[in-house]
Every structure is written in structure tokens, then in C-alpha cells.
């Protein structure tokens, strides 16, 4: 059971997640429909403004420090490229196999796919 303040935050969060539908070319008429996305347990706590500012400043400081320490942008490109190649070569095929056939396979194949 939610406390009154939690219930108010939940309702405010649902209003924030509401999607408004507009007709193309007639946006000035206003929305003609609105709905909530089909997500169960979509309660997301509202982050305070101060916390959001602190997170933003923290991310900017981390990026600034990392950019000052790296000798070249090629380091970033190499890291991004190698990570993407690893995901495409190993993680995505194993994840697709687990989703498609994982329940019907024997234990050894399931374990091998999860270890990848």
C-alpha cells in the first residue's frame, strides 16, 4: 500500500508518461487522443531537480577528465569499435539463440550460450 505522497508521485508520473497524439498538419488544433504506454509496473520515481543537476554536472566532469587524459580521439574510436564488434560477433547471436531456442535445447548448449 502506498502512502499519500507516494500515490501523488505515482499519479504525477503517469501524467508525465502520457502520450499525446496529433494529426499531421493540424497540430494547432491540439491532440485528438492520448494514452499511457502498455508497460506494467511503470512507476518510476520522480528525480528531484537538484539530483538531476548533480548527475549532469558529474557526467560532464567525468567526460572532461577522460577527454583531458586521452592522447587522441582514436583511443575512443578504437574502444567503441572493438566493443561493437564484440557485441555483434558474440553477444547478439547468443542472445538471439537463447531467445529463439534456449528453452528447448539441452543444458550444455544453454550453459554455453549464457557463458558467451
N, C-alpha and C positions, 0 to 999 in steps of 0.2 A: 504494500500500500504506500502511496506517495504522500508526502507532506504537502500542505497547500502551496508552499513556494516551489517545490518540485513540479507539482501539477501545472502551475502557472508557467514555469520554464518550458515544460513539455508542450503546452498549447502554443506558446510563442515560437518554439522551434518548429512545430508543424506549420504555422503560418509562414515561417521563413522558407520552408521547403516547398510551399505550394507553387505549382507551375501554372502560369497564365498562358492561354492560347489566343493568338491574334490571327486575324485574317490578313493575308499578304496584300499590301496596298491600302489597307483600311485600318492601320494601326491607331490612327487618331480617334477611331470610334470606340476604342477600348477593347478589353478582352471579351470574347464571347463564351469562353469556357475556362475552367480551372480545375485542377486535380492534384492529388498527392501521389507521388511515385509509389509503385507497388513494392514496398520494402517492409518486411516485418521487423519489428523492434527497431524502428528508425529513430529512436530517441538519441540525439546527440547533444551532450551538454553544451550550453552556450558559453563560449570563451569570453572572458572579460576583455575590455579594450586594452587595459594595462598589460595583461598577459600576452595578448596578440602583438602589441608593440615590442615587448621584451623578446618574444620569439623572433620577430622580424629583425630587430637590431642584432640579436645573437647570430642569426643566419648571415647577415651582411658582414659582421665581424669575422666569422669563420671563413667566408669566401674571400674576404680581403687578405687575411693572414695566409691562407693557402695560395692565393694568387701571387703574393709577395715572395713566398718561399720557392715556388716552382721556377725552374730556369727557362722554360719555354712552354708555349701552348701545345706543342707536340706531345708533351707528357700527358696532358688532359685528353687529347685525341687518341693517343695510344691506349690509355686506360679505358676510355669509352668504347673504342673499337674492340679491344680484347674481351671486355665484359659482354658486349653484344654478340660477338662470335661464339663465346662460351654458351650463352643463353640459347642461341639459335641451334648450335650443334648438339648440345647435351640436355639442357633443361626442358625446352619446349617439346622435343619429341618424346621424352619420357613422360612429361605431364599429359600430353595428348594420348599416349598409350594407356596410362593409368586411367584416364577418364573414359576411354573407349572400351578397354578390355580388362582393366585391372581386377574387377570382381570375379571374372570367370577364369583367370589364369591361376597356375599353381603358385605355391608360396615362394618358391625360389625366384620365379620371374617377377613377382610383386616386390619382393625384397630388393632385387637388382634394380628395378625401375626406381624405387624410392631412394636407393643409395646414390643413384645418378643425380 
